[in-house]
Amino acid sequence: MRHAFVLAFLIAGTVSPVQAHVVLERGEASAGSSYKATLIVPHGCSGSATTRLIVTVPEGMIAVKPRPKPGWTIETITKPYAKTYDFMHGIKFSEGVQEITWKGKLENDYFDEFAFSGFLAQSLKPDDVLYFPVVQECERGVERWIEIPAAGQDSHALKSPAPALRLVTLASPAGATFRLGPLVVEQPWLRATPKGAEVVGGYMKIINSGTAPDTLVGGTLDGVRRFEVHEMKMQGDVMRMRPLPDGLTITPGGAVELNPSGYHIMGVGLTGAFTDGQRVKGTLSFKNAGTIEVEYAVRAMEGSHRH
């Protein structure tokens, strides 16, 4: 799918600069999740090699870090955000990287990718569109992919549109709610895995309507050899994942969201790939309530398209 996508831009000699825009490889994602932005640059400026790429990070994408790129130097500009954003585990961000510049050389005969990662703020809403204006400087000439459509305007009518990211709500399978005493497990799902993957992440919401705390201490998952409870946590300015050997506690009258950027379950030692649309059976074990059988929906990674 990815190769076909790139090939659409790169049919030798048949695609004009106006048609072959700089775009994001993943054009959809959900708020409150991590996001790796990969800009695809399909050509230079009227045949001239690209020497500099400058991208403006939109408001609402925080904790941004560019990926090192062999042969290219990277510069970033940090500025205050328009507002303070909640991150995870009580962390707040009031400033961050808002412009990234790569300097190097990309001949017109080749395409390349320029990547950076960050977090899409929880305050963003489904159907919001974030724009990433890009200035592409070349040995001769410049391309400015900076146009943003006016209200009601079709972006396809723009000559030099800015790469766009649409925020979506991940579909939830109807009726995927499981109960065990005072505990309710809502919408458990697994992230689809590529062939050869060794781990799979699982997510859900757990509600404790009782008067005493309970702790998720383990479970099982068809198709894996080991089940673990994990969390993602900032250590300094680095996001790290670690297992929770004592489990995850849900306070009485409270709820815990397991999501790709925080607490989650981890299946280790896969016996096969997990594919989009698949249903997978498993169990969750709690310290007090006991064990509950659940069924997970497998979904493609946020922002990817089924094909």
Secondary structure, DSSP 8 states (H G I E B T S, - for coil): -HHHHHHHHHSTTT--TTTS--EES--EE-TTSEEEEEEEE---BTTB-EEEEEEE--TTEEEEEE---TT-EEEEEEEEEEEEEE-STT-EEEEEEEEEEEEEEE-TT--EEEEEEEEE-TT--TT-EEE--EEEEESS-EEEE-B---TT--GGG-SSB--EEEE------TT-EEEETTEEEEEEEEE---TT--EEEEEEEEEE-SSS-EEEEEEEETTEEEEEEEEEEEETTEEEEEE-TT-EEE-TT-EEEE-TTSSEEEEEEESS---TT-EEEEEEEETTTEEEEEEEEEE--TT----
